[in-house]
Structures are given as C-alpha cells and as structure tokens.
Amino acid sequence: MAINRIDGVPGLPRPDNTGDSKGARARSSESAPAAGGDRVELSEEARQAAALRARADELPEVRDDRVEAVRKALRTGTYEVDPRQLARAILEFEDEVGG
C-alpha cells in the first residue's frame, strides 16, 4: 500500500515543513500533554550526567589565560608537573563522575 499524503490525518498535527524535525516534535509535545498520565523518571546516573553537563556548559570552551601560561612555560623550559597535585586532581575527577 502506498502512502502519498501525510497531512490531514485526523488527530495528528500537520507536518512542519521547516526542516527542523526536533523542533517540530518539541512543539507538538509541548502543546499536547501526554494522555494517560505518562511519566519519565531519570536514574541517579542520568541526573549526575545532566548536572555535570550543565556545569561544563557554564565553563568557557577554552581558557585562553591557562593555555597561554602553559605555552610560555613550555617555551622557557619552566613547565613542571607536581605528581601529587596531578594524582589529587585525577582522584577528585573520578569522585565527581562516579568512577
């Protein structure tokens, strides 16, 4: 069976021809509440991931001041790594992401 038209189907919203399928889905779900009281529950890991993502989104993409400081230290041969500080930072990172 061939389906030639998808507009005009009773009970369904008309397709949005803007090419933004995500936006169309979001708009239709915002305007029509879910029938039957459907719910979505996120796991603790999903909530943590969302919180980390939100924190990451608040940070600048590149910290130019830090990049320039490291470049300068590398050029002058004064770049040093403190192994204890590095180990501490790795452990703190693992604690934050649940590792």
VENCORBEL-V202029 format. One record per pair of residues at least 24 apart in sequence whose C-alpha atoms are under 7 Angstrom apart, sorted by the first residue. I is the first residue (numbers start at 0). J is the second residue. Records with the same first field share a line. If there is no record, write none. Layout:
I: J / J
This chain:
none
